[in-house]
Amino acid sequence: MISGKRYLWEQGIFIILERATVRNGNTNASKNRNYRIEGEPKKESFIGRFFRSMSWYKVIIILFALYSCVKIGTKLIDIQGQKKRQAELMEMQLQLEQQVIELEAKKEYIGTDEYIEEVAREKLGYAKEGEIVFKEAKN
């Protein structure tokens, strides 16, 4: 009496194990009785063979390694962008410091008598005693 079939895959060939049950009085004993090879060897893809031969823990480790590589790669890209931004900000800081130095020099110059005299001559039209002021004729 055949009680069940088991299918094995070995080297590209299906092997069917049939289990037979023999009744001897009150005891049931079972033994492997028939082995037969069925069908042509099936060609399996590389990916199928790869995953069939691997344990799940290996798959999990590989997936974790891939995930880690992707995360590290994105972080490196972020760091590179931040370094570029830092360089731009440092350049901007140097420009602003130079501008502050120029404005402080101008502030000191504005407080001098020379600046006051220059503004009075150019914008207000004043002249010193004994100077002759020439103006352009308007057409």
C-alpha positions as CSV (number, residue, x, y, z in Angstrom):
1,M,0.0,0.0,0.0
2,I,1.5,3.4,-1.0
3,S,1.0,5.9,1.7
4,G,2.8,9.0,0.4
5,K,5.2,10.4,-2.1
6,R,8.2,12.6,-1.5
7,Y,9.9,14.6,-4.3
8,L,13.6,15.3,-4.2
9,W,15.6,17.5,-6.5
10,E,19.1,16.3,-7.0
11,Q,21.5,17.4,-9.7
12,G,18.7,18.6,-12.0
13,I,16.6,15.4,-11.7
14,F,13.4,14.8,-9.8
15,I,13.5,11.6,-7.7
16,I,10.2,10.4,-6.3
17,L,10.3,8.3,-3.1
18,E,7.3,6.2,-2.5
19,R,6.7,5.0,1.0
20,A,5.0,1.7,1.4
21,T,3.3,0.5,4.6
22,V,3.4,-3.1,5.5
23,R,1.0,-4.4,8.2
24,N,2.3,-7.1,10.4
25,G,-0.2,-8.0,13.0
26,N,-0.7,-5.1,15.4
27,T,2.4,-3.2,14.4
28,N,2.8,-0.8,11.5
29,A,6.3,-0.8,9.9
30,S,7.2,1.3,7.0
31,K,10.1,1.2,4.6
32,N,11.2,2.9,1.4
33,R,10.2,0.6,-1.4
34,N,10.4,2.2,-4.8
35,Y,12.7,4.8,-6.3
36,R,12.1,6.1,-9.7
37,I,13.4,8.9,-11.8
38,E,10.9,11.0,-13.5
39,G,11.3,13.5,-16.3
40,E,14.2,15.2,-18.0
41,P,16.6,17.3,-16.0
42,K,15.2,20.8,-15.7
43,K,17.5,23.7,-16.3
44,E,17.2,26.1,-13.4
45,S,18.3,29.7,-13.6
46,F,21.4,31.0,-11.8
47,I,19.3,33.0,-9.3
48,G,17.2,29.9,-8.5
49,R,20.2,27.8,-7.9
50,F,21.9,30.6,-5.9
51,F,18.9,31.0,-3.5
52,R,18.2,27.3,-3.2
53,S,21.8,26.6,-2.0
54,M,21.7,29.5,0.5
55,S,20.3,29.5,4.0
56,W,18.0,32.3,5.0
57,Y,20.5,33.7,7.4
58,K,22.9,34.2,4.5
59,V,20.2,36.0,2.5
60,I,19.4,38.2,5.5
61,I,23.1,39.0,5.9
62,I,23.5,39.9,2.2
63,L,20.4,42.1,2.3
64,F,21.7,43.9,5.4
65,A,25.1,44.4,3.7
66,L,23.4,45.9,0.6
67,Y,21.2,48.1,2.7
68,S,24.3,49.3,4.7
69,C,26.2,50.0,1.4
70,V,23.3,52.1,0.1
71,K,23.0,54.1,3.4
72,I,26.7,54.7,3.6
73,G,26.7,55.8,-0.1
74,T,23.9,58.3,0.5
75,K,25.6,59.7,3.6
76,L,28.9,60.1,1.7
77,I,27.0,62.1,-1.0
78,D,25.4,64.2,1.7
79,I,28.8,64.9,3.3
80,Q,30.3,65.9,0.0
81,G,27.4,68.3,-0.6
82,Q,27.8,69.8,2.9
83,K,31.6,70.2,2.3
84,K,30.8,72.1,-0.9
85,R,28.3,74.3,0.9
86,Q,30.8,74.9,3.7
87,A,33.4,76.1,1.2
88,E,30.9,78.5,-0.4
89,L,29.9,79.9,3.0
90,M,33.6,80.4,3.9
91,E,34.2,82.3,0.7
92,M,31.1,84.4,1.4
93,Q,32.4,85.1,4.9
94,L,35.8,86.3,3.5
95,Q,34.0,88.6,1.1
96,L,31.8,90.0,3.9
97,E,34.8,90.6,6.2
98,Q,36.6,92.5,3.3
99,Q,33.4,94.6,2.9
100,V,33.4,95.3,6.6
101,I,37.0,96.5,6.5
102,E,36.2,98.8,3.5
103,L,33.1,100.2,5.3
104,E,35.1,100.9,8.5
105,A,37.8,102.7,6.4
106,K,35.1,104.8,4.7
107,K,33.5,105.6,8.1
108,E,36.8,106.9,9.4
109,Y,37.3,109.0,6.2
110,I,33.8,110.5,6.5
111,G,34.7,111.9,9.9
112,T,37.7,113.9,8.6
113,D,37.8,117.5,7.5
114,E,39.0,116.5,4.0
115,Y,35.7,114.6,3.4
116,I,33.6,117.5,4.7
117,E,35.4,119.9,2.4
118,E,35.1,117.6,-0.6
119,V,31.4,117.2,-0.1
120,A,30.9,121.0,0.3
121,R,32.8,121.7,-2.9
122,E,31.2,119.0,-5.1
123,K,27.6,118.8,-3.9
124,L,26.9,122.2,-2.4
125,G,29.1,124.4,-4.7
126,Y,31.1,126.1,-1.9
127,A,34.6,127.4,-2.5
128,K,37.5,128.7,-0.4
129,E,38.2,132.4,-0.2
130,G,40.0,133.6,-3.3
131,E,39.0,130.6,-5.4
132,I,37.1,131.1,-8.7
133,V,34.3,128.6,-9.4
134,F,33.6,127.8,-13.0
135,K,30.3,126.4,-14.0
136,E,29.2,124.9,-17.3
137,A,26.7,126.7,-19.3
138,K,23.4,125.0,-19.9
139,N,22.3,124.7,-23.4
